[in-house]
Each structure stands twice: as C-alpha cells, then as structure tokens.
C-alpha cells in the first residue's frame, strides 16, 4: 500500500510536466497590423514579427490573387524577400505545424521556402520548386519545435503569399524540476529493489 501511495505521489510531477500543446491558425482574416497574432487564442506565449528585407515595403493582406487562398499575407513589391517570425516567451517552445503558400496569379518557378531558427540554421528547405498560382496552393507541414524563434522565410515574398499558419506552444520544464523528478524516480526504484530483496 505504501509503495502505491509513493508511486502516486512521485507521478504527480509527471502530470504537471505533461503540458499539452495548444494550436493557433493565422488566417489573416482580421484587420492586419504588425502585432497581428501576438499572444492570441491557444498561444498566449508566442509573439509574431513580420519582417520585409526592403523596409520601404509593408505586408498587406490580399483578399484574392494568390492561388486559391483567401486573405493571404503578401506585400506590395515583387522580388523582395520577407519572413514571419514566431517567437515564444521564456519558458515556452513553439512548434510550426503547417502553412500554405501560393503565387500571384500564375505559377512561379525556382521559388524557395525556408524555416530558420534564431541563429540562421536552416530547419526546413523546400528546395527550388514551382509554387502554383491561380486556383491552387502548396501546403507544408514541417512540424518543427524550438525554444527560440522560428522564421518562415519566403525568398520572393512579393511573388508569394502565406496563409493558414498553424503553430502551437508548450511549456518547457525547468531543469530543476526535471532533476527532482529524476531523483524521485531513482528513489522509487531503490525502494522497489529493497522490498524485492527483503522477500
């Protein structure tokens, strides 16, 4: 009976650590601003950043024109790269589940979609591909997790648009909590061995 109670008490931290990830999907259907999608819905601990590499250009939501996407995020200049950054708060990680990309009105050849981390390490690379235009789009499901920022980069952002960005967050256990859990499990194993050897 004591062993069962001890097992239950030691398992409680596992339940506390098992924080399930919750998801948000950005559809760009609302009024767009540079803070669109920050700390919303099921991801209150993720901040979004929208960066164009030509600072004179701004992101714009296009109701149509990019494949079959509705309210897709593009900007008003062709051949200018840009990125959407998902940045988790301290103590959290962010997972990029999926996103859609389409081209402006006609297919665009030799395009590239990247996901990078904060240090410019490439975590996902589509390679040179043709992005469909009118009536279609491509969906990507990289399922990448990071405790620092994840950057979705469209190399020719004006030609391409982004939509339906699905991401989730999860709490990252503190090292001290994990160490205490390990110590407790070690103690439980020792008690079990001692009890078996006493028989």
Residue pairs with C-beta under 8 A, 6 or more apart in sequence:
3 191
3 192
3 195
6 188
6 191
7 188
10 181
10 184
10 185
10 187
10 188
13 177
13 180
13 181
13 184
14 181
17 173
17 177
17 178
17 181
19 170
19 171
20 170
21 95
21 168
21 169
21 170
22 42
22 43
22 168
22 169
23 42
23 43
23 97
23 166
23 167
23 168
24 37
24 40
24 41
24 42
24 43
24 46
24 166
24 167
24 168
25 164
25 165
25 166
26 36
26 37
26 48
26 163
26 164
26 165
26 166
26 167
27 71
27 163
27 164
28 36
28 61
28 71
28 72
28 73
28 163
29 70
29 71
30 36
32 59
32 60
32 61
32 73
34 49
34 50
34 59
35 48
36 48
36 50
37 48
38 46
38 47
38 48
39 45
39 46
39 47
42 168
42 169
43 94
43 167
43 168
43 169
44 169
45 88
45 89
45 91
45 92
45 169
46 86
46 87
46 88
46 89
46 92
46 94
46 167
46 169
47 87
47 88
47 89
48 84
48 85
48 86
48 87
49 84
49 85
49 87
49 149
50 59
50 73
50 82
50 83
50 84
50 85
51 82
51 83
51 84
51 85
52 58
52 59
52 75
52 80
52 81
52 82
52 157
53 80
53 81
53 82
54 77
54 80
56 77
57 75
57 76
57 77
57 80
57 82
57 158
58 75
58 76
59 73
59 74
59 75
59 82
60 73
60 74
60 75
60 76
61 71
61 72
61 73
61 74
62 71
62 72
62 73
62 74
62 161
63 70
63 71
64 70
65 104
65 105
66 72
66 74
66 102
66 103
66 104
66 105
66 133
66 137
66 160
66 161
66 163
67 102
67 103
67 132
67 133
67 134
67 135
67 136
67 137
67 161
68 102
68 134
68 135
68 136
68 137
69 100
69 102
69 137
69 161
69 163
69 164
70 163
71 163
72 100
72 102
72 161
72 162
72 163
73 84
73 161
73 162
73 163
74 104
74 157
74 158
74 160
74 161
74 162
75 82
75 157
75 158
76 158
77 158
78 104
78 156
78 158
78 159
79 156
79 158
79 159
80 156
80 157
80 158
81 153
81 154
81 155
81 156
81 157
82 153
82 154
82 157
83 116
83 151
83 152
83 153
83 154
83 157
84 151
84 152
84 162
84 165
85 149
85 150
85 151
85 152
86 94
86 96
86 149
86 150
86 151
86 152
86 167
87 94
87 148
87 149
88 94
88 146
88 147
88 148
88 149
88 169
91 171
91 172
91 174
92 147
92 169
92 170
92 171
92 172
93 145
93 146
93 147
93 169
93 170
93 172
94 145
94 146
94 147
94 149
94 150
94 167
94 168
94 169
95 143
95 144
95 145
95 167
95 168
95 169
95 170
96 115
96 142
96 143
96 144
96 145
96 150
96 152
96 165
96 166
96 167
97 141
97 143
97 166
97 167
97 168
98 139
98 140
98 141
98 142
98 143
98 164
98 165
98 166
99 139
99 140
99 152
99 162
99 163
99 164
99 165
99 166
100 137
100 138
100 139
100 140
100 162
100 163
100 164
101 113
101 131
101 137
101 138
101 140
101 154
101 160
101 161
101 162
101 163
102 131
102 132
102 133
102 136
102 137
102 138
102 160
102 161
102 163
103 111
103 131
103 132
103 133
103 159
103 160
103 161
104 133
104 158
104 159
104 160
104 161
105 133
105 134
106 133
106 134
107 130
107 131
107 132
107 133
108 130
108 131
108 133
108 156
108 159
108 160
109 128
109 130
110 128
110 130
111 126
111 128
111 129
111 130
111 131
111 154
111 155
111 156
111 159
111 160
112 125
112 126
112 127
112 128
112 129
112 155
112 156
113 124
113 125
113 126
113 129
113 140
113 152
113 153
113 154
113 155
113 160
114 122
114 124
114 125
114 126
114 151
114 152
114 153
114 155
115 122
115 123
115 124
115 142
115 144
115 150
115 151
115 152
115 153
116 122
116 123
116 150
116 151
116 153
117 123
117 146
117 148
117 149
117 150
117 151
118 146
118 148
118 149
118 151
119 148
123 142
123 144
123 146
123 150
124 140
124 142
124 144
126 140
129 138
131 138
131 159
131 160
132 138
137 163
139 164
144 150
145 170
147 172
150 167
152 162
152 165
154 160
154 162
